[in-house]
Amino acid sequence: MTESVQEPRPDHFLNFYKRYFAATRPAFLLASLAACLIGLSGAAYSGIHIQCTTALLTVLFAMLAHAGVNVLNDYFDAMNGTDAVNIERVYPYTGGSRFIQNGLLSPGQTIIFAYLLLGSASLGGLWLVWQSGIGLLWIGMLGMLIGWAYSAAPLQLNSRGLGEVCVLTGFLCLIVGADYVQRHAFSLQPVLVGMPYVLLVTNLLYINQFPDRKADAGVGKRNLVVMFSLPVAVLGYGLLAASAFAWLMAMLVTGKLPLWTAISVVPVLFSIPALLMLRQSAAQPAHLLLPIQLTLASMLGHALLLSIILFWNMS
C-alpha cells in the first residue's frame, strides 16, 4: 500500500511565508484550477475569445477563495474537536492540515489568515465584476456563502448532511463564473460541460469522510457517511461516480461535447477499482489511501483531458 505523507512539524516550515503558504493545503487548490480550466475551455469551444488577463486573474482569485475555505475549515474543525480526536486520518487527504494540532499556527492566527484570504479573493472578484458584468457578483456571493457555511458556525452545513451539496454547488460556481468572465452573460453550457467534474470532486469529499467517520461521529458531525450505514455509504460513492459517467456519456450522445472528449471518460473509470477497494475496506481507514488517490486521479485526469480537448476544438 502507498504510504501517506509525513505530517508537518514546526521545524519543517521555519520560513514565515512558506508556513502560511503550506497552511492553505496548496496541492488541493488544483481542484479549483481544474474547475476554472473547464469553464474557460468550454467558453473557448463555444466560440468565445478568451481574454488572457481576466482568465489568469479568475484562476488566481478562485484559488485564493479555495485557500481561504481550506484554512477556515481547519479552524472550525479544531474548534469542534474533530481533528484533535481523529486518530484514523489518512494524511494529507483527511484530518485537516494539522497545522493547529501540531503547533505551527495558533487558532487565532488561522482564523485571521482565513478571512484575509477570503477578503482578498472578494476584492479581486469585485474587480472582475467591474470587467465582466453584475451577474458575476451573484455567482461570487453564492460561492463565498457556500464556502463559509460549509464549516463555519452557526450553519456548519457539512455537519448537517449537506457537505456534498455545498461542494457540488461551490465548484459549479467556479466553472460558471470562469465562463461568465469571458462570455459576459449566463449560459447553460458550462453547467452541461462541468457537471461530470463537479460530481467527481464531490466524490473526493465523500470518500475522504470514511477515514474520519468515527471522529466526526464522536463530535456530532452528521455528514452522509456518518448518517448512513457503511454498506449504504459505499453505495453512495458508486452512485456519484456512475452519475458523472452517465452525464458525460449523455453529453457525447446528444452532441453537446465533441466526440474526442470521450477520451476524458478514461480517468473516470479509475472510480471502479476505488469503489471495489472501498467496499472491501470501508471500516479500515489504513487501507483507504489508494482508493482516495484513485478518486483524485479520476477527478483531475478527467478535467485535464476535457480542457485540452475543448481548447483544441475551439471555434
Residue pairs with C-beta under 8 A, 6 or more apart in sequence:
1 286
1 287
1 289
1 290
2 289
2 290
2 293
3 289
4 90
4 91
4 92
4 93
4 289
5 91
5 92
7 91
7 92
7 98
7 102
8 22
8 97
8 98
8 99
8 102
8 104
9 102
9 104
10 102
10 103
10 104
13 19
13 22
13 104
19 104
19 105
20 105
20 113
22 97
22 99
23 71
23 74
23 97
23 99
23 104
23 105
23 110
23 113
24 67
24 70
24 71
24 117
25 67
25 70
25 92
25 97
26 67
27 92
28 66
28 70
29 63
29 66
29 67
29 70
30 300
31 66
31 171
31 201
31 204
31 299
31 300
32 59
32 62
32 63
32 65
32 66
32 171
32 174
33 59
33 62
33 63
34 197
34 299
34 300
34 303
34 304
34 307
35 62
35 171
35 174
35 175
35 178
35 194
35 197
35 198
35 201
35 303
36 55
36 58
36 59
36 62
36 174
36 175
36 178
37 59
37 178
37 303
37 304
37 307
38 175
38 178
38 190
38 193
38 194
38 197
38 303
38 306
38 307
38 310
39 58
39 174
39 175
39 176
39 177
39 178
39 179
39 190
39 194
40 50
40 55
40 58
40 178
40 179
40 182
40 307
41 306
41 307
41 308
41 310
41 311
41 314
42 175
42 179
42 189
42 190
42 193
42 194
42 310
43 50
43 178
43 179
43 182
43 183
43 189
43 190
44 50
44 182
44 310
44 311
44 314
44 315
45 193
45 258
45 310
45 311
45 313
45 314
45 315
46 183
46 187
46 189
46 315
47 314
47 315
48 179
48 182
48 183
49 182
50 182
51 182
54 128
54 131
54 132
54 181
54 182
55 178
55 181
55 182
57 124
57 127
57 128
58 128
58 177
58 178
58 181
59 178
60 124
61 121
61 124
61 125
61 128
62 121
62 174
62 177
62 178
64 117
64 118
64 120
64 121
64 124
65 117
65 118
65 121
65 122
65 125
65 143
65 144
65 147
66 147
67 117
68 114
68 115
68 116
68 117
68 118
68 120
68 121
68 147
69 114
69 118
69 147
69 148
69 150
69 151
69 170
70 97
71 97
71 110
71 113
71 114
71 117
72 111
72 114
72 115
72 118
72 147
72 148
72 151
72 152
73 96
73 150
73 151
74 83
74 96
74 97
74 99
74 100
74 110
74 114
75 100
75 107
75 110
75 111
75 114
76 151
76 152
76 153
76 156
77 83
77 96
77 151
78 84
78 96
78 100
78 101
78 107
78 110
79 107
79 153
80 159
80 219
80 220
80 221
81 219
82 96
82 212
82 215
82 216
82 219
82 221
83 89
83 95
83 96
83 98
83 100
83 101
83 215
84 101
85 215
85 218
85 219
86 94
86 95
86 96
86 212
86 215
87 215
88 211
88 212
88 213
88 214
88 215
88 285
88 286
89 95
89 96
89 211
89 212
89 215
89 285
90 208
90 211
90 285
90 286
90 288
90 289
90 292
91 98
93 208
93 211
93 289
93 292
93 293
93 296
94 208
94 209
94 211
94 212
94 292
95 211
95 212
95 215
98 104
99 105
99 110
100 106
100 107
100 110
105 113
118 144
118 147
118 148
121 144
122 140
122 144
125 136
125 137
125 140
126 137
128 136
128 140
128 181
129 136
129 137
129 140
131 181
132 180
132 181
132 182
132 184
133 180
133 184
133 185
135 180
135 185
135 186
136 177
136 180
136 181
139 173
139 176
139 177
139 180
140 173
140 177
142 169
142 173
143 170
143 173
143 174
143 177
146 157
146 166
146 169
146 170
146 173
147 166
147 170
149 155
149 156
149 157
149 166
150 156
150 157
150 158
150 163
150 166
150 167
150 170
151 157
151 158
151 159
156 221
157 163
157 165
157 166
158 166
158 221
158 223
159 216
159 220
159 221
159 222
159 223
160 222
161 222
161 223
161 224
161 227
163 205
163 209
163 223
163 224
164 202
164 205
164 206
164 224
164 240
167 198
167 201
167 202
167 205
168 198
168 199
168 201
168 202
171 194
171 197
171 198
171 201
171 202
172 191
172 194
172 195
172 198
175 190
175 191
175 193
175 194
175 197
175 198
176 186
176 190
176 191
176 194
178 190
179 187
179 189
179 190
180 186
180 187
189 256
192 251
192 256
193 251
193 256
193 257
193 306
193 310
195 244
195 247
196 244
196 245
196 247
196 248
196 251
196 268
196 302
196 306
197 244
197 299
197 302
197 303
197 306
199 240
199 241
199 243
199 244
199 247
200 240
200 241
200 244
200 268
200 271
200 295
200 298
200 299
200 302
201 299
202 240
203 237
203 240
203 241
203 244
203 271
203 295
203 298
203 299
204 292
204 295
204 296
204 299
206 224
206 225
206 236
206 237
206 240
207 237
207 274
207 278
207 288
207 291
207 292
207 295
208 292
209 216
209 223
209 224
209 225
209 226
210 225
210 233
210 278
210 282
210 285
210 288
211 285
211 288
213 225
213 226
213 285
216 222
216 223
216 225
216 226
217 226
224 233
224 236
225 233
225 236
228 236
230 282
230 283
233 282
234 275
234 278
234 279
234 282
237 271
237 274
237 275
237 278
238 271
238 275
241 268
241 271
241 272
241 274
241 275
241 298
244 268
244 271
244 302
245 265
245 268
245 269
245 271
248 257
248 261
248 264
248 265
248 268
248 302
249 265
250 256
251 257
251 261
252 259
252 261
252 262
257 310
258 309
258 310
258 313
260 309
260 312
260 313
261 305
261 306
261 309
261 310
263 305
263 309
264 301
264 302
264 305
264 306
264 309
265 302
266 301
266 305
267 297
267 298
267 299
267 300
267 301
267 302
267 305
268 298
268 302
269 298
270 294
270 295
270 297
270 298
270 301
271 294
271 295
271 298
273 291
273 294
274 290
274 291
274 292
274 294
274 295
274 298
275 291
277 287
277 288
277 290
277 291
277 294
278 288
278 291
280 287
281 287
281 288
281 291
282 288
